[in-house]
């Protein structure tokens, strides 16, 4: 067994757990990329093998949907929706319900990370104007973006990967994901309202947030393309990555929005993280270490072929190394299952919903916390966990119950 590959794999996944190494200015993407470079430079994996390790359809789907989301952001649709929500003349609990519902819906159809990036600063600004405590609304945004993204195979990066690798039907997964996501959003609202207990008002520093102005034509163009894309996902056998890339091509062919600005909003770091992890995991597979681990787990009566064990292990691992790396590690077990659709649904729901447990559990959480910090609103791990832990437990319980019910149908 190649010890160099094992050491590099350990280095990368310890980095996934810690988020960074002391003394080094590298985040998870940088750590994964360094690991892939070491394997290539040390000839532990051939360049052609590394190329074939990358799942190009998944990268294509991610890229296409990121360009579509950039259209919405530059068209000012996120700005218009957020500002209309927060000026609504409703009570704070009703406002929280609106924010959770809209954030969940947007995250189901667009990448949840982009939704959080666009909406979080505007929430802080408008809460300050209304003298509202921004904490429950920001926590609602973070929780709702994760829960809502679990509803579809395009809501978040790990669901896209699972859908592509296991060749899952878009409509078939929608039947598995929509119900737990809907009830999960309701549970998150109830938990946050109960925890806030009437403490809705607070004085926070008022800071103006620069956001793209609303352009009806550009936003309408994005909406039409999104609707056409979802219909095509549901009604045609054309591969999702080709449809997404076609949508991106149409969007980039614009007379008003410069392609440089559009491509500047693509999350290149996430794409590099995917590529690097594909290479590192392929190198690990070549050592036979994964087979050995599976045998050891079987000896401990932990059978990842059993949906209950897969659900639990996915939730735990997603909070150790984050949900994208966890999904990549567990996909071989899911693909080997007799019913890959059920295994894929278990993996998608568990990895996504578990992301609400702690701040580091998902990129969406980190984005909300960082955006709020820049505007003078601090969300510590205690404040997040106080809401995240019960929301995660409630939504995982809802998802587990629904999957048991679906498998019995």
C-alpha positions as CSV (number, residue, x, y, z in Angstrom):
1,X,0.0,0.0,0.0
2,X,1.5,3.4,-1.1
3,X,2.3,5.3,2.1
4,X,2.8,8.6,0.2
5,X,-0.8,8.5,-1.1
6,X,-2.1,7.7,2.4
7,X,-0.1,10.6,3.9
8,X,-1.3,13.0,1.3
9,X,-4.9,11.8,1.8
10,X,-4.5,12.3,5.5
11,X,-3.1,15.7,5.0
12,X,-6.0,16.8,2.7
13,X,-8.8,15.4,4.9
14,X,-7.3,16.7,8.2
15,X,-7.3,20.0,6.3
16,X,-10.9,19.5,5.5
17,X,-11.7,19.1,9.2
18,X,-9.6,22.0,10.4
19,X,-10.4,24.4,7.5
20,X,-6.7,25.6,7.5
21,X,-3.3,24.7,9.0
22,X,-1.7,27.0,11.5
23,X,0.9,29.3,9.9
24,X,-0.3,28.7,6.4
25,X,-2.7,31.0,4.5
26,X,-4.6,28.2,2.8
27,X,-8.2,27.3,3.0
28,X,-9.8,23.9,2.2
29,X,-9.5,24.5,-1.6
30,X,-5.8,25.4,-1.3
31,X,-5.1,22.3,0.9
32,X,-6.9,20.0,-1.6
33,X,-5.1,21.5,-4.5
34,X,-1.7,21.1,-2.8
35,X,-2.5,17.5,-2.2
36,X,-3.4,16.9,-5.8
37,X,-0.2,18.6,-7.0
38,X,2.0,16.5,-4.6
39,X,0.4,13.3,-6.0
40,X,1.0,14.5,-9.6
41,X,4.5,15.8,-9.1
42,X,5.5,12.6,-7.1
43,X,4.1,10.5,-9.9
44,X,1.7,8.7,-7.6
45,X,-1.0,9.3,-10.2
46,X,-0.5,9.7,-13.9
47,X,-1.7,12.9,-15.6
48,X,-4.1,10.9,-17.8
49,X,-5.5,9.1,-14.8
50,X,-6.0,12.4,-13.0
51,X,-7.8,13.8,-16.0
52,X,-10.1,10.8,-16.2
53,X,-10.7,11.0,-12.4
54,X,-12.4,14.4,-12.8
55,X,-16.2,14.0,-13.4
56,X,-16.5,16.5,-16.2
57,X,-20.4,16.4,-16.4
58,X,-20.6,17.4,-12.7
59,X,-18.1,20.3,-13.3
60,X,-20.1,21.3,-16.3
61,X,-23.4,21.3,-14.4
62,X,-21.9,23.3,-11.6
63,X,-20.5,25.9,-13.9
64,X,-23.6,26.3,-16.0
65,X,-25.8,26.9,-12.9
66,X,-23.3,29.3,-11.4
67,X,-23.5,31.4,-14.6
68,X,-27.3,31.3,-14.3
69,X,-27.1,32.4,-10.7
70,X,-24.7,35.2,-11.7
71,X,-27.4,36.5,-14.1
72,X,-29.9,36.8,-11.3
73,X,-27.3,38.6,-9.1
74,X,-26.2,41.1,-11.7
75,X,-29.8,41.6,-12.9
76,X,-30.6,42.7,-9.3
77,X,-33.3,40.1,-8.8
78,X,-31.8,39.0,-5.4
79,X,-31.7,42.7,-4.4
80,X,-35.3,43.3,-5.4
81,X,-36.7,40.2,-3.7
82,X,-34.8,40.8,-0.4
83,X,-35.8,44.4,-0.1
84,X,-39.4,43.7,-0.9
85,X,-39.4,41.0,1.7
86,X,-38.0,43.1,4.5
87,X,-40.2,46.1,4.0
88,X,-43.4,44.1,4.1
89,X,-45.7,45.4,6.8
90,X,-45.9,42.2,8.8
91,X,-45.0,41.0,12.3
92,X,-41.4,39.8,12.8
93,X,-42.4,36.1,13.0
94,X,-44.3,36.5,9.7
95,X,-41.3,38.2,8.2
96,X,-39.1,35.3,9.3
97,X,-41.5,32.9,7.7
98,X,-41.4,34.9,4.4
99,X,-37.5,34.9,4.5
100,X,-37.3,31.2,5.2
101,X,-39.8,30.3,2.5
102,X,-38.3,32.5,-0.2
103,X,-34.7,31.5,0.7
104,X,-35.6,27.9,0.6
105,X,-37.3,28.2,-2.8
106,X,-34.4,30.1,-4.3
107,X,-31.9,27.6,-2.9
108,X,-33.8,24.7,-4.4
109,X,-33.5,26.1,-7.9
110,X,-30.2,28.0,-7.7
111,X,-26.9,27.3,-5.9
112,X,-27.6,28.0,-2.2
113,X,-24.2,29.6,-1.6
114,X,-24.9,32.4,-4.1
115,X,-28.3,33.0,-2.5
116,X,-26.6,33.5,0.9
117,X,-23.9,35.7,-0.6
118,X,-26.4,38.0,-2.2
119,X,-29.1,38.1,0.5
120,X,-27.2,38.2,3.8
121,X,-25.8,41.8,3.5
122,X,-29.1,43.2,2.5
123,X,-30.8,41.4,5.4
124,X,-28.4,43.1,7.8
125,X,-28.9,46.5,6.3
126,X,-32.7,46.4,6.3
127,X,-33.0,44.9,9.8
128,X,-30.9,47.8,11.0
129,X,-33.3,50.2,9.3
130,X,-36.3,48.5,11.0
131,X,-34.5,48.2,14.3
132,X,-34.9,44.5,14.2
133,X,-32.5,42.0,15.7
134,X,-30.8,40.5,12.6
135,X,-29.7,37.3,14.3
136,X,-32.9,35.2,13.9
137,X,-33.3,36.3,10.3
138,X,-29.6,35.5,9.4
139,X,-29.9,32.1,11.1
140,X,-33.2,31.6,9.2
141,X,-31.4,32.4,5.9
142,X,-28.6,30.0,6.6
143,X,-30.8,27.1,7.8
144,X,-33.4,27.7,5.0
145,X,-30.7,27.8,2.3
146,X,-29.4,24.4,3.4
147,X,-32.9,22.8,3.9
148,X,-34.4,24.2,0.7
149,X,-31.4,23.1,-1.4
150,X,-32.1,19.5,-0.3
151,X,-35.3,19.5,-2.3
152,X,-33.7,19.1,-5.7
153,X,-30.6,17.7,-7.4
154,X,-29.5,21.3,-8.4
155,X,-29.8,23.0,-5.0
156,X,-26.2,22.5,-3.8
157,X,-22.9,21.1,-5.1
158,X,-23.1,17.7,-3.3
159,X,-26.6,17.0,-4.7
160,X,-25.4,17.8,-8.2
161,X,-22.5,15.4,-7.7
162,X,-24.7,12.6,-6.4
163,X,-27.3,13.1,-9.2
164,X,-24.6,13.0,-11.9
165,X,-22.6,10.0,-10.5
166,X,-25.6,7.9,-9.7
167,X,-27.6,9.0,-12.8
168,X,-30.6,9.9,-10.7
169,X,-33.8,11.2,-12.2
170,X,-34.5,14.8,-11.5
171,X,-38.2,14.2,-11.0
172,X,-37.7,11.0,-9.1
173,X,-35.5,12.7,-6.5
174,X,-37.9,15.6,-6.3
175,X,-40.4,13.1,-4.8
176,X,-37.9,12.2,-2.1
177,X,-36.6,15.7,-1.4
178,X,-39.5,18.1,-1.6
179,X,-41.6,16.8,1.3
180,X,-38.8,16.7,4.0
181,X,-37.5,20.1,2.7
182,X,-41.0,21.7,3.0
183,X,-41.6,20.3,6.5
184,X,-38.0,21.0,7.5
185,X,-38.4,24.7,6.6
186,X,-41.6,24.8,8.8
187,X,-39.6,23.2,11.7
188,X,-36.8,25.7,11.3
189,X,-39.2,28.6,11.5
190,X,-40.9,27.1,14.6
191,X,-37.6,26.5,16.4
192,X,-36.3,30.0,15.7
193,X,-39.5,31.7,16.7
194,X,-39.5,29.8,20.0
195,X,-35.9,30.6,20.7
196,X,-36.3,34.3,20.0
197,X,-39.3,34.5,22.4
198,X,-40.4,38.0,21.4
199,X,-36.9,39.5,21.5
200,X,-37.2,40.7,17.9
201,X,-36.0,44.3,18.4
202,X,-32.4,45.5,18.6
203,X,-30.2,48.4,17.7
204,X,-27.5,47.6,15.2
205,X,-25.1,49.8,13.2
206,X,-26.7,51.1,10.0
207,X,-24.4,50.5,7.0
208,X,-25.3,51.0,3.4
209,X,-24.8,47.9,1.2
210,X,-23.9,48.3,-2.4
211,X,-26.0,46.0,-4.5
212,X,-26.9,45.7,-8.2
213,X,-29.9,47.7,-9.3
214,X,-32.9,45.8,-10.5
215,X,-33.1,45.3,-14.3
216,X,-36.5,43.9,-15.3
217,X,-35.3,42.7,-18.7
218,X,-32.1,40.9,-17.4
219,X,-34.0,39.4,-14.4
220,X,-36.8,38.3,-16.6
221,X,-34.4,36.7,-19.0
222,X,-32.9,34.7,-16.1
223,X,-36.3,33.6,-14.9
224,X,-37.4,32.4,-18.4
225,X,-34.1,30.5,-18.8
226,X,-34.5,28.9,-15.3
227,X,-38.1,27.8,-15.9
228,X,-37.1,26.3,-19.3
229,X,-34.2,24.6,-17.7
230,X,-36.2,23.0,-14.9
231,X,-38.9,21.9,-17.5
232,X,-36.2,20.3,-19.6
233,X,-34.7,18.6,-16.6
234,X,-38.1,17.0,-15.9
235,X,-39.4,16.3,-19.4
236,X,-36.4,15.5,-21.6
237,X,-33.7,12.8,-21.5
238,X,-31.0,15.3,-22.5
239,X,-28.1,15.2,-19.9
240,X,-28.4,17.9,-17.3
241,X,-24.9,19.2,-17.8
242,X,-25.5,19.9,-21.5
243,X,-28.7,21.8,-20.7
244,X,-27.0,23.8,-18.0
245,X,-24.1,24.6,-20.3
246,X,-26.5,25.6,-23.1
247,X,-28.3,28.0,-20.6
248,X,-24.9,29.5,-19.7
249,X,-24.0,30.0,-23.3
250,X,-27.3,31.8,-23.9
251,X,-26.7,34.0,-20.9
252,X,-23.1,34.9,-21.8
253,X,-24.3,35.9,-25.3
254,X,-25.4,39.3,-24.1
255,X,-25.2,42.8,-25.4
256,X,-25.3,44.5,-22.0
257,X,-23.7,42.2,-19.4
258,X,-20.0,41.8,-20.0
259,X,-18.9,38.2,-19.8
260,X,-16.0,39.3,-17.5
261,X,-18.5,40.3,-14.9
262,X,-20.5,37.1,-15.3
263,X,-17.5,34.9,-15.0
264,X,-16.2,36.9,-12.1
265,X,-19.1,35.6,-10.1
266,X,-18.5,32.0,-10.8
267,X,-17.2,30.2,-7.7
268,X,-13.9,29.0,-9.2
269,X,-12.6,28.0,-5.8
270,X,-15.4,25.4,-5.5
271,X,-14.7,24.1,-8.9
272,X,-11.0,23.7,-8.1
273,X,-11.9,22.0,-4.8
274,X,-14.0,19.4,-6.7
275,X,-11.3,18.8,-9.3
276,X,-8.6,18.4,-6.6
277,X,-10.7,16.0,-4.5
278,X,-11.6,13.9,-7.5
279,X,-7.8,13.4,-8.0
280,X,-7.0,12.7,-4.4
281,X,-9.8,10.2,-4.0
282,X,-8.9,8.4,-7.2
283,X,-5.3,8.0,-6.0
284,X,-6.7,6.6,-2.7
285,X,-8.9,4.1,-4.6
286,X,-5.8,2.8,-6.4
287,X,-4.2,1.7,-3.0
288,X,-7.1,-0.5,-2.0
289,X,-7.5,1.4,1.2
290,X,-11.2,2.0,0.7
291,X,-11.8,-1.7,0.3
292,X,-9.9,-2.4,3.5
293,X,-11.9,0.3,5.4
294,X,-15.2,-1.2,4.2
295,X,-14.1,-4.7,5.4
296,X,-13.2,-3.2,8.8
297,X,-16.5,-1.5,9.1
298,X,-18.3,-4.8,8.2
299,X,-16.3,-6.5,10.9
300,X,-17.6,-3.8,13.3
301,X,-21.2,-4.5,12.0
302,X,-21.3,-1.0,10.4
303,X,-22.8,-1.9,7.0
304,X,-22.9,1.2,4.7
305,X,-25.1,-0.9,2.3
306,X,-27.8,-0.5,5.0
307,X,-29.6,2.7,4.5
308,X,-29.8,3.5,8.3
309,X,-26.0,3.2,8.7
310,X,-25.4,5.2,5.5
311,X,-27.7,8.0,6.8
312,X,-26.0,8.2,10.2
313,X,-22.4,8.0,8.9
314,X,-23.1,10.6,6.2
315,X,-24.5,13.0,8.8
316,X,-21.5,12.6,11.1
317,X,-18.8,12.7,8.4
318,X,-20.4,15.8,6.8
319,X,-19.8,17.7,10.0
320,X,-16.2,16.4,10.3
321,X,-14.9,17.2,6.8
322,X,-17.8,19.2,5.3
323,X,-20.5,17.8,3.1
324,X,-18.8,17.9,-0.3
325,X,-15.7,15.9,0.8
326,X,-17.9,13.5,2.8
327,X,-20.1,12.9,-0.2
328,X,-17.1,12.1,-2.4
329,X,-15.9,9.5,0.2
330,X,-19.2,7.8,0.5
331,X,-20.3,7.7,-3.1
332,X,-18.6,4.4,-3.8
333,X,-20.7,2.8,-1.0
334,X,-23.9,4.4,-2.4
335,X,-23.2,3.3,-6.0
336,X,-22.6,-0.3,-4.9
337,X,-26.0,-0.5,-3.3
338,X,-28.7,-2.6,-4.9
339,X,-31.0,0.5,-5.2
340,X,-28.7,3.4,-6.1
341,X,-31.6,5.9,-6.3
342,X,-32.6,5.2,-2.7
343,X,-28.9,5.3,-1.6
344,X,-28.5,8.6,-3.5
345,X,-31.5,10.1,-1.8
346,X,-30.2,9.1,1.6
347,X,-26.8,10.5,0.8
348,X,-28.2,13.8,-0.5
349,X,-30.7,14.5,2.2
350,X,-28.4,13.5,5.1
351,X,-25.3,15.3,3.9
352,X,-27.3,18.5,3.1
353,X,-29.5,18.7,6.3
354,X,-26.5,17.8,8.5
355,X,-24.8,21.0,7.3
356,X,-26.9,23.1,9.7
357,X,-25.4,21.5,12.8
358,X,-22.3,23.7,13.1
359,X,-21.0,26.7,11.2
360,X,-18.3,24.7,9.4
361,X,-20.9,22.1,8.3
362,X,-21.7,23.9,5.0
363,X,-20.2,26.7,2.9
364,X,-23.6,28.5,3.1
365,X,-23.3,28.9,6.9
366,X,-19.8,30.2,6.6
367,X,-20.9,32.8,3.9
368,X,-23.7,34.1,6.1
369,X,-21.4,34.4,9.2
370,X,-18.7,36.1,7.2
371,X,-21.0,38.5,5.4
372,X,-22.7,39.5,8.7
373,X,-19.3,40.0,10.4
374,X,-18.2,42.5,7.8
375,X,-21.3,44.6,8.6
376,X,-20.8,44.5,12.4
377,X,-23.0,41.5,13.3
378,X,-21.2,38.8,15.1
379,X,-22.6,35.2,15.0
380,X,-20.5,32.9,17.2
381,X,-20.5,29.1,17.1
382,X,-22.6,29.1,20.2
383,X,-25.3,31.3,18.7
384,X,-25.3,29.2,15.6
385,X,-25.3,25.9,17.3
386,X,-28.2,26.9,19.6
387,X,-30.4,27.0,16.5
388,X,-28.4,24.7,14.3
389,X,-28.4,21.6,16.5
390,X,-32.2,21.4,17.1
391,X,-32.9,22.3,13.4
392,X,-30.5,19.6,12.2
393,X,-32.0,17.0,14.5
394,X,-35.6,17.9,13.6
395,X,-34.9,17.9,9.8
396,X,-32.9,14.7,9.9
397,X,-35.7,13.0,11.8
398,X,-38.3,14.3,9.2
399,X,-36.1,13.1,6.3
400,X,-35.5,9.7,7.8
401,X,-39.2,9.2,8.5
402,X,-40.1,10.2,4.9
403,X,-37.4,7.9,3.3
404,X,-38.7,5.0,5.4
405,X,-42.2,5.7,4.2
406,X,-41.1,6.2,0.6
407,X,-39.1,2.9,0.6
408,X,-42.2,1.1,1.8
409,X,-44.4,2.4,-1.0
